[in-house]
Amino acid sequence: MLFLGGALYAYGLDSHLKEYLKTLKQGDAKMAVVFSTSWISKHSIDLIKKGLSKAGIPVAEEAFYARNKPSQAQLEEAAAFARAELTAREPL
């Protein structure tokens, strides 16, 4: 299971994340789960999912998003989301 996330920078992904997505190929992960934090929008989730799909990596439909700098409550929600995604999948 690959958990991958990033924020939006001028309506695009960080250059390091874009380059990392280009290195991925089918078989690198059985499934990917996407998350993002940003102040503006959830668009980074779509961009990350697109990059993973292009690499041939299946992507979980659900994603986690926290607006702005995550609060303690959002961090706890993120941890619960990750646990739920891990338990929803077959063991690797």
PDB file of N, CA, C and O in Angstrom:
ATOM      1  N   MET A   1       0.851  -1.166   0.000  1.00  0.00           N
ATOM      2  CA  MET A   1       0.000   0.000   0.000  1.00  0.00           C
ATOM      3  C   MET A   1       0.896   1.227   0.000  1.00  0.00           C
ATOM      4  O   MET A   1       1.768   1.379   0.855  1.00  0.00           O
ATOM      5  N   LEU A   2       0.669   2.089  -0.962  1.00  0.00           N
ATOM      6  CA  LEU A   2       1.425   3.335  -1.062  1.00  0.00           C
ATOM      7  C   LEU A   2       0.506   4.480  -0.673  1.00  0.00           C
ATOM      8  O   LEU A   2      -0.522   4.695  -1.316  1.00  0.00           O
ATOM      9  N   PHE A   3       0.861   5.215   0.371  1.00  0.00           N
ATOM     10  CA  PHE A   3       0.152   6.423   0.747  1.00  0.00           C
ATOM     11  C   PHE A   3       0.949   7.577   0.162  1.00  0.00           C
ATOM     12  O   PHE A   3       2.133   7.734   0.462  1.00  0.00           O
ATOM     13  N   LEU A   4       0.302   8.384  -0.674  1.00  0.00           N
ATOM     14  CA  LEU A   4       1.015   9.450  -1.364  1.00  0.00           C
ATOM     15  C   LEU A   4       0.203  10.730  -1.304  1.00  0.00           C
ATOM     16  O   LEU A   4      -0.997  10.731  -1.580  1.00  0.00           O
ATOM     17  N   GLY A   5       0.865  11.814  -0.942  1.00  0.00           N
ATOM     18  CA  GLY A   5       0.146  13.067  -0.853  1.00  0.00           C
ATOM     19  C   GLY A   5       1.025  14.260  -1.116  1.00  0.00           C
ATOM     20  O   GLY A   5       2.250  14.162  -1.175  1.00  0.00           O
ATOM     21  N   GLY A   6       0.377  15.376  -1.270  1.00  0.00           N
ATOM     22  CA  GLY A   6       1.081  16.615  -1.505  1.00  0.00           C
ATOM     23  C   GLY A   6       0.093  17.762  -1.538  1.00  0.00           C
ATOM     24  O   GLY A   6      -1.121  17.560  -1.528  1.00  0.00           O
ATOM     25  N   ALA A   7       0.625  18.950  -1.577  1.00  0.00           N
ATOM     26  CA  ALA A   7      -0.201  20.146  -1.605  1.00  0.00           C
ATOM     27  C   ALA A   7      -0.184  20.750  -3.000  1.00  0.00           C
ATOM     28  O   ALA A   7       0.569  20.326  -3.877  1.00  0.00           O
ATOM     29  N   LEU A   8      -1.014  21.727  -3.176  1.00  0.00           N
ATOM     30  CA  LEU A   8      -1.119  22.432  -4.446  1.00  0.00           C
ATOM     31  C   LEU A   8      -0.195  23.643  -4.427  1.00  0.00           C
ATOM     32  O   LEU A   8      -0.204  24.415  -3.468  1.00  0.00           O
ATOM     33  N   TYR A   9       0.591  23.811  -5.465  1.00  0.00           N
ATOM     34  CA  TYR A   9       1.494  24.955  -5.600  1.00  0.00           C
ATOM     35  C   TYR A   9       1.193  25.624  -6.926  1.00  0.00           C
ATOM     36  O   TYR A   9       1.503  25.069  -7.980  1.00  0.00           O
ATOM     37  N   ALA A  10       0.597  26.804  -6.894  1.00  0.00           N
ATOM     38  CA  ALA A  10       0.227  27.529  -8.111  1.00  0.00           C
ATOM     39  C   ALA A  10      -0.582  26.636  -9.046  1.00  0.00           C
ATOM     40  O   ALA A  10      -0.339  26.600 -10.253  1.00  0.00           O
ATOM     41  N   TYR A  11      -1.542  25.921  -8.477  1.00  0.00           N
ATOM     42  CA  TYR A  11      -2.449  25.031  -9.199  1.00  0.00           C
ATOM     43  C   TYR A  11      -1.765  23.824  -9.821  1.00  0.00           C
ATOM     44  O   TYR A  11      -2.322  23.203 -10.727  1.00  0.00           O
ATOM     45  N   GLY A  12      -0.586  23.485  -9.361  1.00  0.00           N
ATOM     46  CA  GLY A  12       0.117  22.297  -9.814  1.00  0.00           C
ATOM     47  C   GLY A  12       0.770  21.603  -8.632  1.00  0.00           C
ATOM     48  O   GLY A  12       0.716  22.084  -7.500  1.00  0.00           O
ATOM     49  N   LEU A  13       1.385  20.469  -8.912  1.00  0.00           N
ATOM     50  CA  LEU A  13       2.074  19.714  -7.869  1.00  0.00           C
ATOM     51  C   LEU A  13       3.508  20.191  -7.720  1.00  0.00           C
ATOM     52  O   LEU A  13       4.100  20.720  -8.660  1.00  0.00           O
ATOM     53  N   ASP A  14       4.053  20.001  -6.545  1.00  0.00           N
ATOM     54  CA  ASP A  14       5.459  20.281  -6.285  1.00  0.00           C
ATOM     55  C   ASP A  14       6.318  19.516  -7.296  1.00  0.00           C
ATOM     56  O   ASP A  14       5.995  18.379  -7.641  1.00  0.00           O
ATOM     57  N   SER A  15       7.381  20.113  -7.764  1.00  0.00           N
ATOM     58  CA  SER A  15       8.217  19.484  -8.798  1.00  0.00           C
ATOM     59  C   SER A  15       8.795  18.148  -8.336  1.00  0.00           C
ATOM     60  O   SER A  15       8.943  17.235  -9.148  1.00  0.00           O
ATOM     61  N   HIS A  16       9.123  18.012  -7.054  1.00  0.00           N
ATOM     62  CA  HIS A  16       9.653  16.744  -6.550  1.00  0.00           C
ATOM     63  C   HIS A  16       8.596  15.637  -6.637  1.00  0.00           C
ATOM     64  O   HIS A  16       8.905  14.503  -7.003  1.00  0.00           O
ATOM     65  N   LEU A  17       7.360  15.971  -6.300  1.00  0.00           N
ATOM     66  CA  LEU A  17       6.284  14.992  -6.376  1.00  0.00           C
ATOM     67  C   LEU A  17       5.995  14.624  -7.826  1.00  0.00           C
ATOM     68  O   LEU A  17       5.762  13.454  -8.128  1.00  0.00           O
ATOM     69  N   LYS A  18       6.007  15.597  -8.723  1.00  0.00           N
ATOM     70  CA  LYS A  18       5.795  15.307 -10.153  1.00  0.00           C
ATOM     71  C   LYS A  18       6.869  14.356 -10.660  1.00  0.00           C
ATOM     72  O   LYS A  18       6.566  13.403 -11.377  1.00  0.00           O
ATOM     73  N   GLU A  19       8.112  14.606 -10.296  1.00  0.00           N
ATOM     74  CA  GLU A  19       9.207  13.731 -10.737  1.00  0.00           C
ATOM     75  C   GLU A  19       9.069  12.333 -10.134  1.00  0.00           C
ATOM     76  O   GLU A  19       9.323  11.340 -10.818  1.00  0.00           O
ATOM     77  N   TYR A  20       8.676  12.244  -8.881  1.00  0.00           N
ATOM     78  CA  TYR A  20       8.487  10.944  -8.242  1.00  0.00           C
ATOM     79  C   TYR A  20       7.396  10.150  -8.958  1.00  0.00           C
ATOM     80  O   TYR A  20       7.560   8.958  -9.217  1.00  0.00           O
ATOM     81  N   LEU A  21       6.292  10.806  -9.276  1.00  0.00           N
ATOM     82  CA  LEU A  21       5.205  10.121  -9.989  1.00  0.00           C
ATOM     83  C   LEU A  21       5.692   9.549 -11.317  1.00  0.00           C
ATOM     84  O   LEU A  21       5.252   8.477 -11.732  1.00  0.00           O
ATOM     85  N   LYS A  22       6.590  10.255 -11.976  1.00  0.00           N
ATOM     86  CA  LYS A  22       7.128   9.788 -13.265  1.00  0.00           C
ATOM     87  C   LYS A  22       7.990   8.538 -13.114  1.00  0.00           C
ATOM     88  O   LYS A  22       8.169   7.793 -14.078  1.00  0.00           O
ATOM     89  N   THR A  23       8.530   8.299 -11.914  1.00  0.00           N
ATOM     90  CA  THR A  23       9.391   7.124 -11.713  1.00  0.00           C
ATOM     91  C   THR A  23       8.587   5.860 -11.424  1.00  0.00           C
ATOM     92  O   THR A  23       9.107   4.751 -11.552  1.00  0.00           O
ATOM     93  N   LEU A  24       7.321   6.021 -11.034  1.00  0.00           N
ATOM     94  CA  LEU A  24       6.511   4.866 -10.657  1.00  0.00           C
ATOM     95  C   LEU A  24       6.087   4.069 -11.881  1.00  0.00           C
ATOM     96  O   LEU A  24       5.889   4.606 -12.971  1.00  0.00           O
ATOM     97  N   LYS A  25       5.956   2.761 -11.656  1.00  0.00           N
ATOM     98  CA  LYS A  25       5.488   1.884 -12.732  1.00  0.00           C
ATOM     99  C   LYS A  25       4.591   0.806 -12.141  1.00  0.00           C
ATOM    100  O   LYS A  25       4.597   0.551 -10.937  1.00  0.00           O
ATOM    101  N   GLN A  26       3.834   0.192 -13.013  1.00  0.00           N
ATOM    102  CA  GLN A  26       2.928  -0.866 -12.586  1.00  0.00           C
ATOM    103  C   GLN A  26       3.716  -1.914 -11.808  1.00  0.00           C
ATOM    104  O   GLN A  26       4.803  -2.316 -12.223  1.00  0.00           O
ATOM    105  N   GLY A  27       3.170  -2.349 -10.690  1.00  0.00           N
ATOM    106  CA  GLY A  27       3.843  -3.330  -9.858  1.00  0.00           C
ATOM    107  C   GLY A  27       4.619  -2.728  -8.702  1.00  0.00           C
ATOM    108  O   GLY A  27       5.014  -3.450  -7.786  1.00  0.00           O
ATOM    109  N   ASP A  28       4.848  -1.418  -8.723  1.00  0.00           N
ATOM    110  CA  ASP A  28       5.552  -0.782  -7.606  1.00  0.00           C
ATOM    111  C   ASP A  28       4.713  -0.799  -6.330  1.00  0.00           C
ATOM    112  O   ASP A  28       5.251  -0.793  -5.223  1.00  0.00           O
ATOM    113  N   ALA A  29       3.400  -0.821  -6.495  1.00  0.00           N
ATOM    114  CA  ALA A  29       2.479  -0.905  -5.358  1.00  0.00           C
ATOM    115  C   ALA A  29       1.215  -1.597  -5.833  1.00  0.00           C
ATOM    116  O   ALA A  29       0.793  -1.430  -6.978  1.00  0.00           O
ATOM    117  N   LYS A  30       0.617  -2.373  -4.945  1.00  0.00           N
ATOM    118  CA  LYS A  30      -0.641  -3.036  -5.304  1.00  0.00           C
ATOM    119  C   LYS A  30      -1.800  -2.046  -5.304  1.00  0.00           C
ATOM    120  O   LYS A  30      -2.774  -2.219  -6.037  1.00  0.00           O
ATOM    121  N   MET A  31      -1.687  -1.000  -4.470  1.00  0.00           N
ATOM    122  CA  MET A  31      -2.749  -0.004  -4.342  1.00  0.00           C
ATOM    123  C   MET A  31      -2.144   1.272  -3.791  1.00  0.00           C
ATOM    124  O   MET A  31      -1.198   1.241  -3.004  1.00  0.00           O
ATOM    125  N   ALA A  32      -2.705   2.395  -4.217  1.00  0.00           N
ATOM    126  CA  ALA A  32      -2.277   3.691  -3.696  1.00  0.00           C
ATOM    127  C   ALA A  32      -3.464   4.403  -3.062  1.00  0.00           C
ATOM    128  O   ALA A  32      -4.595   4.304  -3.538  1.00  0.00           O
ATOM    129  N   VAL A  33      -3.186   5.119  -1.986  1.00  0.00           N
ATOM    130  CA  VAL A  33      -4.172   5.944  -1.301  1.00  0.00           C
ATOM    131  C   VAL A  33      -3.622   7.366  -1.302  1.00  0.00           C
ATOM    132  O   VAL A  33      -2.447   7.585  -1.009  1.00  0.00           O
ATOM    133  N   VAL A  34      -4.473   8.324  -1.632  1.00  0.00           N
ATOM    134  CA  VAL A  34      -4.033   9.704  -1.823  1.00  0.00           C
ATOM    135  C   VAL A  34      -4.560  10.603  -0.703  1.00  0.00           C
ATOM    136  O   VAL A  34      -5.674  10.428  -0.209  1.00  0.00           O
ATOM    137  N   PHE A  35      -3.718  11.575  -0.317  1.00  0.00           N
ATOM    138  CA  PHE A  35      -4.121  12.584   0.665  1.00  0.00           C
ATOM    139  C   PHE A  35      -3.530  13.924   0.268  1.00  0.00           C
ATOM    140  O   PHE A  35      -2.578  13.991  -0.510  1.00  0.00           O
ATOM    141  N   SER A  36      -4.101  14.985   0.811  1.00  0.00           N
ATOM    142  CA  SER A  36      -3.595  16.314   0.492  1.00  0.00           C
ATOM    143  C   SER A  36      -3.978  17.311   1.573  1.00  0.00           C
ATOM    144  O   SER A  36      -4.999  17.169   2.245  1.00  0.00           O
ATOM    145  N   THR A  37      -3.146  18.304   1.719  1.00  0.00           N
ATOM    146  CA  THR A  37      -3.481  19.490   2.499  1.00  0.00           C
ATOM    147  C   THR A  37      -3.211  20.676   1.591  1.00  0.00           C
ATOM    148  O   THR A  37      -2.219  20.696   0.863  1.00  0.00           O
ATOM    149  N   SER A  38      -4.081  21.647   1.635  1.00  0.00           N
ATOM    150  CA  SER A  38      -3.843  22.875   0.881  1.00  0.00           C
ATOM    151  C   SER A  38      -4.798  23.944   1.371  1.00  0.00           C
ATOM    152  O   SER A  38      -5.791  23.654   2.038  1.00  0.00           O
ATOM    153  N   TRP A  39      -4.494  25.152   1.040  1.00  0.00           N
ATOM    154  CA  TRP A  39      -5.342  26.256   1.429  1.00  0.00           C
ATOM    155  C   TRP A  39      -6.386  26.547   0.358  1.00  0.00           C
ATOM    156  O   TRP A  39      -7.460  27.069   0.654  1.00  0.00           O
ATOM    157  N   ILE A  40      -6.065  26.208  -0.883  1.00  0.00           N
ATOM    158  CA  ILE A  40      -6.894  26.645  -2.010  1.00  0.00           C
ATOM    159  C   ILE A  40      -7.962  25.630  -2.405  1.00  0.00           C
ATOM    160  O   ILE A  40      -9.152  25.946  -2.382  1.00  0.00           O
ATOM    161  N   SER A  41      -7.550  24.417  -2.766  1.00  0.00           N
ATOM    162  CA  SER A  41      -8.525  23.458  -3.275  1.00  0.00           C
ATOM    163  C   SER A  41      -7.997  22.032  -3.158  1.00  0.00           C
ATOM    164  O   SER A  41      -6.855  21.797  -2.761  1.00  0.00           O
ATOM    165  N   LYS A  42      -8.860  21.096  -3.513  1.00  0.00           N
ATOM    166  CA  LYS A  42      -8.527  19.674  -3.491  1.00  0.00           C
ATOM    167  C   LYS A  42      -7.940  19.202  -4.822  1.00  0.00           C
ATOM    168  O   LYS A  42      -7.768  17.999  -5.019  1.00  0.00           O
ATOM    169  N   HIS A  43      -7.634  20.102  -5.722  1.00  0.00           N
ATOM    170  CA  HIS A  43      -7.185  19.743  -7.069  1.00  0.00           C
ATOM    171  C   HIS A  43      -5.942  18.847  -7.066  1.00  0.00           C
ATOM    172  O   HIS A  43      -5.760  18.046  -7.983  1.00  0.00           O
ATOM    173  N   SER A  44      -5.101  18.971  -6.062  1.00  0.00           N
ATOM    174  CA  SER A  44      -3.894  18.137  -6.006  1.00  0.00           C
ATOM    175  C   SER A  44      -4.262  16.658  -5.933  1.00  0.00           C
ATOM    176  O   SER A  44      -3.532  15.820  -6.461  1.00  0.00           O
ATOM    177  N   ILE A  45      -5.368  16.326  -5.297  1.00  0.00           N
ATOM    178  CA  ILE A  45      -5.800  14.930  -5.221  1.00  0.00           C
ATOM    179  C   ILE A  45      -6.028  14.373  -6.621  1.00  0.00           C
ATOM    180  O   ILE A  45      -5.585  13.268  -6.937  1.00  0.00           O
ATOM    181  N   ASP A  46      -6.716  15.138  -7.452  1.00  0.00           N
ATOM    182  CA  ASP A  46      -6.958  14.698  -8.836  1.00  0.00           C
ATOM    183  C   ASP A  46      -5.653  14.540  -9.611  1.00  0.00           C
ATOM    184  O   ASP A  46      -5.490  13.585 -10.371  1.00  0.00           O
ATOM    185  N   LEU A  47      -4.730  15.473  -9.418  1.00  0.00           N
ATOM    186  CA  LEU A  47      -3.453  15.410 -10.136  1.00  0.00           C
ATOM    187  C   LEU A  47      -2.624  14.196  -9.707  1.00  0.00           C
ATOM    188  O   LEU A  47      -2.009  13.533 -10.542  1.00  0.00           O
ATOM    189  N   ILE A  48      -2.611  13.913  -8.410  1.00  0.00           N
ATOM    190  CA  ILE A  48      -1.857  12.758  -7.919  1.00  0.00           C
ATOM    191  C   ILE A  48      -2.501  11.465  -8.424  1.00  0.00           C
ATOM    192  O   ILE A  48      -1.802  10.559  -8.878  1.00  0.00           O
ATOM    193  N   LYS A  49      -3.818  11.381  -8.344  1.00  0.00           N
ATOM    194  CA  LYS A  49      -4.518  10.183  -8.830  1.00  0.00           C
ATOM    195  C   LYS A  49      -4.244   9.965 -10.320  1.00  0.00           C
ATOM    196  O   LYS A  49      -4.042   8.832 -10.758  1.00  0.00           O
ATOM    197  N   LYS A  50      -4.238  11.036 -11.081  1.00  0.00           N
ATOM    198  CA  LYS A  50      -3.963  10.947 -12.522  1.00  0.00           C
ATOM    199  C   LYS A  50      -2.555  10.396 -12.763  1.00  0.00           C
ATOM    200  O   LYS A  50      -2.366   9.534 -13.621  1.00  0.00           O
ATOM    201  N   GLY A  51      -1.576  10.887 -12.014  1.00  0.00           N
ATOM    202  CA  GLY A  51      -0.204  10.410 -12.159  1.00  0.00           C
ATOM    203  C   GLY A  51      -0.067   8.941 -11.790  1.00  0.00           C
ATOM    204  O   GLY A  51       0.641   8.192 -12.462  1.00  0.00           O
ATOM    205  N   LEU A  52      -0.740   8.530 -10.727  1.00  0.00           N
ATOM    206  CA  LEU A  52      -0.692   7.119 -10.313  1.00  0.00           C
ATOM    207  C   LEU A  52      -1.376   6.224 -11.338  1.00  0.00           C
ATOM    208  O   LEU A  52      -0.867   5.153 -11.670  1.00  0.00           O
ATOM    209  N   SER A  53      -2.517   6.656 -11.835  1.00  0.00           N
ATOM    210  CA  SER A  53      -3.225   5.871 -12.851  1.00  0.00           C
ATOM    211  C   SER A  53      -2.385   5.743 -14.121  1.00  0.00           C
ATOM    212  O   SER A  53      -2.341   4.681 -14.742  1.00  0.00           O
ATOM    213  N   LYS A  54      -1.729   6.823 -14.495  1.00  0.00           N
ATOM    214  CA  LYS A  54      -0.853   6.802 -15.675  1.00  0.00           C
ATOM    215  C   LYS A  54       0.271   5.785 -15.489  1.00  0.00           C
ATOM    216  O   LYS A  54       0.720   5.165 -16.454  1.00  0.00           O
ATOM    217  N   ALA A  55       0.724   5.617 -14.248  1.00  0.00           N
ATOM    218  CA  ALA A  55       1.790   4.659 -13.948  1.00  0.00           C
ATOM    219  C   ALA A  55       1.258   3.229 -13.871  1.00  0.00           C
ATOM    220  O   ALA A  55       2.038   2.282 -13.763  1.00  0.00           O
ATOM    221  N   GLY A  56      -0.058   3.068 -13.927  1.00  0.00           N
ATOM    222  CA  GLY A  56      -0.636   1.731 -13.864  1.00  0.00           C
ATOM    223  C   GLY A  56      -0.854   1.217 -12.458  1.00  0.00           C
ATOM    224  O   GLY A  56      -1.005   0.013 -12.250  1.00  0.00           O
ATOM    225  N   ILE A  57      -0.871   2.113 -11.495  1.00  0.00           N
ATOM    226  CA  ILE A  57      -1.073   1.725 -10.099  1.00  0.00           C
ATOM    227  C   ILE A  57      -2.527   1.988  -9.723  1.00  0.00           C
ATOM    228  O   ILE A  57      -3.004   3.115  -9.857  1.00  0.00           O
ATOM    229  N   PRO A  58      -3.237   0.960  -9.253  1.00  0.00           N
ATOM    230  CA  PRO A  58      -4.628   1.164  -8.829  1.00  0.00           C
ATOM    231  C   PRO A  58      -4.701   2.177  -7.685  1.00  0.00           C
ATOM    232  O   PRO A  58      -3.850   2.190  -6.796  1.00  0.00           O
ATOM    233  N   VAL A  59      -5.724   3.017  -7.723  1.00  0.00           N
ATOM    234  CA  VAL A  59      -5.871   4.077  -6.737  1.00  0.00           C
ATOM    235  C   VAL A  59      -7.211   3.919  -6.011  1.00  0.00           C
ATOM    236  O   VAL A  59      -8.252   3.750  -6.645  1.00  0.00           O
ATOM    237  N   ALA A  60      -7.172   3.973  -4.692  1.00  0.00           N
ATOM    238  CA  ALA A  60      -8.396   3.920  -3.898  1.00  0.00           C
ATOM    239  C   ALA A  60      -9.281   5.110  -4.258  1.00  0.00           C
ATOM    240  O   ALA A  60      -8.795   6.220  -4.473  1.00  0.00           O
ATOM    241  N   GLU A  61     -10.572   4.860  -4.318  1.00  0.00           N
ATOM    242  CA  GLU A  61     -11.499   5.931  -4.674  1.00  0.00           C
ATOM    243  C   GLU A  61     -11.514   7.033  -3.618  1.00  0.00           C
ATOM    244  O   GLU A  61     -11.508   8.217  -3.954  1.00  0.00           O
ATOM    245  N   GLU A  62     -11.532   6.648  -2.351  1.00  0.00           N
ATOM    246  CA  GLU A  62     -11.551   7.619  -1.260  1.00  0.00           C
ATOM    247  C   GLU A  62     -10.183   8.263  -1.093  1.00  0.00           C
ATOM    248  O   GLU A  62      -9.156   7.606  -1.265  1.00  0.00           O
ATOM    249  N   ALA A  63     -10.171   9.539  -0.762  1.00  0.00           N
ATOM    250  CA  ALA A  63      -8.938  10.273  -0.486  1.00  0.00           C
ATOM    251  C   ALA A  63      -9.176  11.115   0.763  1.00  0.00           C
ATOM    252  O   ALA A  63     -10.318  11.372   1.146  1.00  0.00           O
ATOM    253  N   PHE A  64      -8.080  11.540   1.393  1.00  0.00           N
ATOM    254  CA  PHE A  64      -8.194  12.386   2.578  1.00  0.00           C
ATOM    255  C   PHE A  64      -7.708  13.784   2.244  1.00  0.00           C
ATOM    256  O   PHE A  64      -6.668  13.961   1.610  1.00  0.00           O
ATOM    257  N   TYR A  65      -8.479  14.781   2.683  1.00  0.00           N
ATOM    258  CA  TYR A  65      -8.123  16.175   2.444  1.00  0.00           C
ATOM    259  C   TYR A  65      -8.285  16.984   3.718  1.00  0.00           C
ATOM    260  O   TYR A  65      -9.310  16.889   4.394  1.00  0.00           O
ATOM    261  N   ALA A  66      -7.282  17.775   4.044  1.00  0.00           N
ATOM    262  CA  ALA A  66      -7.361  18.704   5.168  1.00  0.00           C
ATOM    263  C   ALA A  66      -7.043  20.099   4.640  1.00  0.00           C
ATOM    264  O   ALA A  66      -6.002  20.315   4.020  1.00  0.00           O
ATOM    265  N   ARG A  67      -7.939  21.030   4.886  1.00  0.00           N
ATOM    266  CA  ARG A  67      -7.735  22.401   4.416  1.00  0.00           C
ATOM    267  C   ARG A  67      -6.853  23.149   5.406  1.00  0.00           C
ATOM    268  O   ARG A  67      -7.006  23.023   6.621  1.00  0.00           O
ATOM    269  N   ASN A  68      -5.930  23.926   4.861  1.00  0.00           N
ATOM    270  CA  ASN A  68      -4.974  24.701   5.672  1.00  0.00           C
ATOM    271  C   ASN A  68      -4.019  23.766   6.414  1.00  0.00           C
ATOM    272  O   ASN A  68      -3.915  22.581   6.097  1.00  0.00           O
ATOM    273  N   LYS A  69      -3.336  24.317   7.392  1.00  0.00           N
ATOM    274  CA  LYS A  69      -2.466  23.504   8.230  1.00  0.00           C
ATOM    275  C   LYS A  69      -3.365  22.631   9.099  1.00  0.00           C
ATOM    276  O   LYS A  69      -4.241  23.149   9.792  1.00  0.00           O
ATOM    277  N   PRO A  70      -3.162  21.307   9.073  1.00  0.00           N
ATOM    278  CA  PRO A  70      -4.071  20.419   9.809  1.00  0.00           C
ATOM    279  C   PRO A  70      -4.086  20.692  11.313  1.00  0.00           C
ATOM    280  O   PRO A  70      -3.046  20.906  11.936  1.00  0.00           O
ATOM    281  N   SER A  71      -5.279  20.679  11.870  1.00  0.00           N
ATOM    282  CA  SER A  71      -5.459  20.806  13.315  1.00  0.00           C
ATOM    283  C   SER A  71      -5.230  19.429  13.948  1.00  0.00           C
ATOM    284  O   SER A  71      -5.072  18.434  13.241  1.00  0.00           O
ATOM    285  N   GLN A  72      -5.215  19.383  15.249  1.00  0.00           N
ATOM    286  CA  GLN A  72      -5.065  18.099  15.938  1.00  0.00           C
ATOM    287  C   GLN A  72      -6.215  17.169  15.572  1.00  0.00           C
ATOM    288  O   GLN A  72      -6.009  15.972  15.373  1.00  0.00           O
ATOM    289  N   ALA A  73      -7.411  17.710  15.485  1.00  0.00           N
ATOM    290  CA  ALA A  73      -8.574  16.887  15.111  1.00  0.00           C
ATOM    291  C   ALA A  73      -8.406  16.320  13.701  1.00  0.00           C
ATOM    292  O   ALA A  73      -8.728  15.156  13.460  1.00  0.00           O
ATOM    293  N   GLN A  74      -7.903  17.137  12.763  1.00  0.00           N
ATOM    294  CA  GLN A  74      -7.688  16.656  11.398  1.00  0.00           C
ATOM    295  C   GLN A  74      -6.587  15.598  11.349  1.00  0.00           C
ATOM    296  O   GLN A  74      -6.673  14.647  10.572  1.00  0.00           O
ATOM    297  N   LEU A  75      -5.560  15.759  12.173  1.00  0.00           N
ATOM    298  CA  LEU A  75      -4.504  14.747  12.228  1.00  0.00           C
ATOM    299  C   LEU A  75      -5.073  13.418  12.724  1.00  0.00           C
ATOM    300  O   LEU A  75      -4.707  12.354  12.225  1.00  0.00           O
ATOM    301  N   GLU A  76      -5.955  13.487  13.694  1.00  0.00           N
ATOM    302  CA  GLU A  76      -6.599  12.271  14.189  1.00  0.00           C
ATOM    303  C   GLU A  76      -7.509  11.663  13.126  1.00  0.00           C
ATOM    304  O   GLU A  76      -7.580  10.440  12.997  1.00  0.00           O
ATOM    305  N   GLU A  77      -8.209  12.510  12.361  1.00  0.00           N
ATOM    306  CA  GLU A  77      -9.036  12.027  11.254  1.00  0.00           C
ATOM    307  C   GLU A  77      -8.164  11.351  10.190  1.00  0.00           C
ATOM    308  O   GLU A  77      -8.540  10.316   9.640  1.00  0.00           O
ATOM    309  N   ALA A  78      -7.010  11.936   9.907  1.00  0.00           N
ATOM    310  CA  ALA A  78      -6.097  11.360   8.925  1.00  0.00           C
ATOM    311  C   ALA A  78      -5.621   9.983   9.372  1.00  0.00           C
ATOM    312  O   ALA A  78      -5.556   9.054   8.567  1.00  0.00           O
ATOM    313  N   ALA A  79      -5.288   9.851  10.653  1.00  0.00           N
ATOM    314  CA  ALA A  79      -4.838   8.558  11.182  1.00  0.00           C
ATOM    315  C   ALA A  79      -5.960   7.532  11.096  1.00  0.00           C
ATOM    316  O   ALA A  79      -5.716   6.378  10.741  1.00  0.00           O
ATOM    317  N   ALA A  80      -7.182   7.936  11.415  1.00  0.00           N
ATOM    318  CA  ALA A  80      -8.326   7.021  11.322  1.00  0.00           C
ATOM    319  C   ALA A  80      -8.577   6.623   9.872  1.00  0.00           C
ATOM    320  O   ALA A  80      -8.886   5.466   9.589  1.00  0.00           O
ATOM    321  N   PHE A  81      -8.446   7.580   8.954  1.00  0.00           N
ATOM    322  CA  PHE A  81      -8.605   7.290   7.523  1.00  0.00           C
ATOM    323  C   PHE A  81      -7.574   6.261   7.068  1.00  0.00           C
ATOM    324  O   PHE A  81      -7.917   5.299   6.381  1.00  0.00           O
ATOM    325  N   ALA A  82      -6.321   6.460   7.448  1.00  0.00           N
ATOM    326  CA  ALA A  82      -5.254   5.535   7.054  1.00  0.00           C
ATOM    327  C   ALA A  82      -5.507   4.138   7.616  1.00  0.00           C
ATOM    328  O   ALA A  82      -5.357   3.146   6.902  1.00  0.00           O
ATOM    329  N   ARG A  83      -5.885   4.054   8.875  1.00  0.00           N
ATOM    330  CA  ARG A  83      -6.189   2.741   9.472  1.00  0.00           C
ATOM    331  C   ARG A  83      -7.337   2.066   8.740  1.00  0.00           C
ATOM    332  O   ARG A  83      -7.276   0.866   8.471  1.00  0.00           O
ATOM    333  N   ALA A  84      -8.387   2.818   8.413  1.00  0.00           N
ATOM    334  CA  ALA A  84      -9.538   2.252   7.722  1.00  0.00           C
ATOM    335  C   ALA A  84      -9.151   1.760   6.331  1.00  0.00           C
ATOM    336  O   ALA A  84      -9.611   0.700   5.907  1.00  0.00           O
ATOM    337  N   GLU A  85      -8.316   2.510   5.616  1.00  0.00           N
ATOM    338  CA  GLU A  85      -7.871   2.079   4.287  1.00  0.00           C
ATOM    339  C   GLU A  85      -7.029   0.811   4.374  1.00  0.00           C
ATOM    340  O   GLU A  85      -7.161  -0.088   3.544  1.00  0.00           O
ATOM    341  N   LEU A  86      -6.171   0.744   5.376  1.00  0.00           N
ATOM    342  CA  LEU A  86      -5.334  -0.444   5.526  1.00  0.00           C
ATOM    343  C   LEU A  86      -6.162  -1.680   5.864  1.00  0.00           C
ATOM    344  O   LEU A  86      -5.899  -2.762   5.339  1.00  0.00           O
ATOM    345  N   THR A  87      -7.146  -1.534   6.724  1.00  0.00           N
ATOM    346  CA  THR A  87      -7.949  -2.691   7.112  1.00  0.00           C
ATOM    347  C   THR A  87      -8.959  -3.076   6.030  1.00  0.00           C
ATOM    348  O   THR A  87      -9.442  -4.209   6.017  1.00  0.00           O
ATOM    349  N   ALA A  88      -9.285  -2.155   5.126  1.00  0.00           N
ATOM    350  CA  ALA A  88     -10.241  -2.438   4.057  1.00  0.00           C
ATOM    351  C   ALA A  88      -9.604  -3.265   2.937  1.00  0.00           C
ATOM    352  O   ALA A  88     -10.318  -3.835   2.112  1.00  0.00           O
ATOM    353  N   ARG A  89      -8.313  -3.334   2.900  1.00  0.00           N
ATOM    354  CA  ARG A  89      -7.594  -4.031   1.816  1.00  0.00           C
ATOM    355  C   ARG A  89      -7.132  -5.391   2.281  1.00  0.00           C
ATOM    356  O   ARG A  89      -6.936  -5.630   3.472  1.00  0.00           O
ATOM    357  N   GLU A  90      -6.962  -6.276   1.321  1.00  0.00           N
ATOM    358  CA  GLU A  90      -6.400  -7.587   1.629  1.00  0.00           C
ATOM    359  C   GLU A  90      -4.948  -7.402   2.049  1.00  0.00           C
ATOM    360  O   GLU A  90      -4.291  -6.467   1.592  1.00  0.00           O
ATOM    361  N   PRO A  91      -4.435  -8.279   2.913  1.00  0.00           N
ATOM    362  CA  PRO A  91      -3.014  -8.194   3.281  1.00  0.00           C
ATOM    363  C   PRO A  91      -2.134  -8.302   2.033  1.00  0.00           C
ATOM    364  O   PRO A  91      -2.427  -9.071   1.117  1.00  0.00           O
ATOM    365  N   LEU A  92      -1.065  -7.529   2.012  1.00  0.00           N
ATOM    366  CA  LEU A  92      -0.140  -7.533   0.864  1.00  0.00           C
ATOM    367  C   LEU A  92       0.728  -8.760   0.888  1.00  0.00           C
ATOM    368  O   LEU A  92       1.567  -8.941   0.006  1.00  0.00           O
TER     369      LEU A  92
END
